[in-house]
Amino acid sequence: MKRTFFSFKNFFPTPAGRFVLGFALIFMFPGVFSATITWKGTGTASYGVSSNWDLGRVPVPGDNVVFPDSPSRQVITVPNGDTIDVNTIILGENNTLALGDGGKLIVDGTMEIKAGGILNNSTTVNITIGSNLVNKGSVFLSGSSASLSVSGVVTGTGSISGGSGNLEFSGFFQQAEVSLESGPAVFGGECSVSGDLTAGSGRVDFGADCTVGGTLTASSGTTVFEGNLEAGTFVHNNGVTEFSEQVLNFIIPLFFQAVPLLF
């Protein structure tokens, strides 16, 4: 009896056809074909250059990207308009990932920024993290068209500066410092900041309990607290602050500046 064996060659008889099939499978099932790819560039170098990576290619969807710790500051530049779409990222010490204008950073899993690591974006960059953000370094968001969205939890002892971009944190949030300027921000889960938290002229919503070890400054925008608020010092400057069914419990005596709170 004649045996029949399945072969991709029957359906894709040419090398070019089999190459297209393999490329398509990588994008359809990125987790199956994922690889760990490590940065080997030095100084200031471009993310999009294949020779700066140990695998001799630029990361593709599904890859786990590693920027090793560096003894001195190195800057990884991403060209304007480029999209980074990977599974996970580890940004090591003394690494700056500088995203170009009009680009996107999509991390399906977790992004970790070590102490001394900097994630710095331009005016119209959209950053989406599908799982967790572990930040022991610094995140800078600039420009009114920039955005940062984290679906999981945010942990670590780092700092986040919102600038005029849009921030959205769905889960538990923990950082050392948070500075918001004119952009809106939503903290969907419990928020814990060990140092200072400054809410700027944009609307800031805290959907659960908020604890600030240092000074919580509510500036000229609208700040909404849906849960309990606990802060070392509360400074209120000209904006609108709303509290909803909560008990105020300040670590040290509470004082207000400028106009009274509006309930």
C-alpha positions in Angstrom: 0.0 0.0 0.0 1.3 3.4 -1.0 1.9 5.8 1.9 1.1 9.4 1.6 3.1 12.0 3.6 2.0 15.6 4.2 4.5 18.1 3.0 4.4 21.9 2.9 6.2 21.6 -0.5 2.9 20.2 -1.9 1.2 23.5 -1.1 4.2 25.9 -1.3 6.5 24.4 -3.9 8.9 27.4 -4.1 11.3 28.6 -1.4 9.7 32.1 -1.6 6.3 30.6 -0.8 7.7 28.6 2.2 9.4 31.8 3.4 6.1 33.7 3.3 4.3 30.9 5.2 7.0 30.8 7.9 6.8 34.6 8.3 3.0 34.5 8.5 3.1 31.7 11.2 5.5 33.8 13.4 3.0 36.7 13.4 0.0 34.4 13.9 1.5 32.5 16.8 4.2 34.7 18.3 4.4 32.9 21.6 5.3 29.6 19.9 8.2 31.2 18.0 9.4 33.6 20.6 13.1 34.2 21.2 15.2 36.1 23.7 17.1 38.8 21.9 19.8 40.9 23.6 21.0 44.4 22.8 24.8 44.6 22.1 25.0 48.2 20.9 27.1 50.8 22.7 26.9 54.5 23.3 24.1 56.0 21.3 22.8 53.6 18.7 19.7 52.8 16.7 17.1 50.2 17.7 16.4 49.5 14.1 19.9 48.3 13.1 20.3 44.5 12.9 23.9 44.5 13.9 23.1 46.0 17.3 21.4 42.7 18.3 22.9 39.4 19.2 20.7 37.4 16.8 21.6 39.7 13.9 18.1 41.0 13.4 15.7 43.5 14.9 13.1 42.2 17.4 9.8 40.9 16.1 6.4 40.2 17.8 6.7 37.5 20.4 10.4 38.3 21.2 11.7 38.8 24.8 13.9 41.9 24.6 16.8 42.4 27.0 18.9 45.6 27.3 21.7 44.4 29.7 22.9 46.6 32.6 25.6 49.1 31.4 28.4 50.7 33.5 27.8 54.0 31.7 24.8 55.7 30.1 23.8 54.3 26.7 20.9 55.6 24.6 18.8 53.4 22.3 17.1 55.6 19.8 13.9 54.5 18.0 13.4 56.3 14.6 10.3 58.5 14.2 7.2 56.6 13.2 8.6 53.1 14.1 6.6 50.6 16.1 8.1 48.2 18.6 5.9 45.2 19.1 7.3 42.5 21.4 6.4 40.1 24.2 8.5 41.4 27.1 11.2 44.1 27.7 13.9 44.3 30.4 15.5 47.8 30.3 18.8 47.4 32.3 20.6 49.9 34.4 21.9 53.0 32.7 19.9 52.4 29.5 17.7 55.0 27.9 15.1 53.9 25.5 14.2 57.0 23.5 11.1 56.5 21.4 10.7 58.6 18.2 7.9 60.9 17.3 4.7 59.2 15.9 5.7 55.7 16.9 4.3 53.0 19.1 5.6 50.7 21.9 3.5 47.6 22.4 4.5 45.1 25.1 2.2 42.1 25.3 3.6 40.9 28.6 5.6 42.6 31.3 8.1 45.5 31.0 10.8 45.9 33.6 12.8 49.1 34.0 15.7 48.7 36.4 17.2 51.4 38.6 18.9 54.0 36.3 16.8 52.9 33.3 14.8 55.6 31.5 11.9 55.2 29.2 11.6 58.5 27.3 9.1 59.3 24.6 8.4 62.0 22.2 5.3 64.1 21.5 3.0 61.5 19.8 4.1 58.1 21.0 1.5 55.6 22.3 2.8 53.0 24.8 0.7 50.0 25.6 1.7 47.4 28.2 -0.6 44.3 28.2 0.5 43.0 31.5 2.6 44.5 34.3 5.1 47.4 34.5 7.9 47.0 37.0 9.6 50.4 37.2 12.6 51.1 39.4 13.8 53.8 37.0 12.1 56.7 35.3 9.3 57.1 32.8 8.8 60.4 31.0 5.7 61.1 28.9 5.7 64.3 26.9 3.3 65.8 24.4 -0.5 66.1 24.4 -0.8 63.2 21.9 1.3 60.8 23.8 -0.2 58.0 26.0 0.7 55.3 28.4 -1.7 52.4 29.2 -0.9 49.6 31.6 -3.5 46.7 31.8 -1.8 45.0 34.8 -0.2 46.3 38.0 2.5 48.9 38.3 5.2 48.2 41.0 8.6 49.4 41.9 10.5 52.3 43.4 10.7 54.5 40.3 9.1 57.7 39.1 6.6 58.6 36.4 6.3 62.0 34.9 3.1 62.5 32.9 3.7 65.7 31.1 0.7 66.5 29.0 0.1 63.0 27.8 -2.7 60.6 28.7 -2.1 58.0 31.5 -4.3 55.0 32.3 -3.4 52.4 35.0 -6.0 49.6 35.3 -4.6 47.7 38.3 -2.7 48.3 41.5 -0.2 51.2 41.3 3.0 51.6 43.3 5.8 54.1 42.7 8.1 56.5 44.6 7.2 59.7 42.8 4.5 60.8 40.3 4.3 64.2 38.6 1.4 65.1 36.3 1.2 68.3 34.4 -1.7 69.1 32.0 -2.6 65.6 30.8 -5.4 63.4 32.2 -4.7 60.3 34.3 -6.8 57.4 35.5 -5.8 55.2 38.4 -8.2 52.3 38.3 -6.8 50.3 41.2 -5.4 51.1 44.6 -2.6 53.7 44.4 0.4 53.9 46.7 3.1 56.5 46.3 5.9 56.6 48.9 7.0 60.1 48.0 5.2 63.0 46.4 2.3 63.0 44.0 1.5 66.1 42.0 -1.8 66.4 40.0 -1.6 69.1 37.4 -4.1 71.0 35.4 -5.7 67.9 33.8 -8.4 65.7 35.3 -7.0 62.9 37.6 -9.3 60.1 38.8 -8.4 57.8 41.6 -10.8 54.8 41.4 -9.8 53.2 44.7 -7.8 54.0 47.9 -4.9 56.4 47.5 -1.9 56.5 49.9 0.8 59.2 49.5 3.7 59.1 51.9 4.9 62.7 51.1 3.0 65.6 49.7 -0.1 65.3 47.6 -0.6 68.4 45.5 -3.9 69.0 43.8 -3.3 71.9 41.4 -5.6 73.7 39.0 -7.3 70.7 37.5 -10.1 68.4 38.8 -8.9 65.6 41.1 -11.5 62.9 42.0 -11.1 60.4 44.9 -13.5 57.5 44.8 -11.8 55.7 47.8 -10.0 56.5 51.0 -7.2 59.1 50.9 -4.2 59.0 53.2 -1.4 61.5 52.7 1.5 63.1 54.6 0.5 66.6 53.5 -2.3 67.8 51.3 -1.8 71.0 49.2 -4.8 72.3 47.3 -4.3 75.0 44.7 -7.3 76.6 42.9 -8.7 73.4 41.3 -11.7 71.2 42.1 -11.3 68.2 44.4 -14.1 65.7 44.8 -14.4 63.0 47.5 -16.9 60.2 47.3 -17.8 58.2 50.4 -14.5 58.0 52.1 -12.7 58.8 55.3 -9.7 61.2 55.3 -6.9 60.0 57.4 -3.7 62.0 57.1 -0.4 60.9 58.5 0.4 64.4 59.7 -1.9 67.4 60.3 -3.8 68.3 57.2 -3.6 71.8 55.8 -5.0 73.5 52.7 -3.6 76.2 50.6 -5.4 78.6 48.3 -9.2 78.1 48.1 -11.2 75.6 50.2 -12.0 72.1 49.0 -15.2 71.7 46.9 -17.2 68.6 47.9 
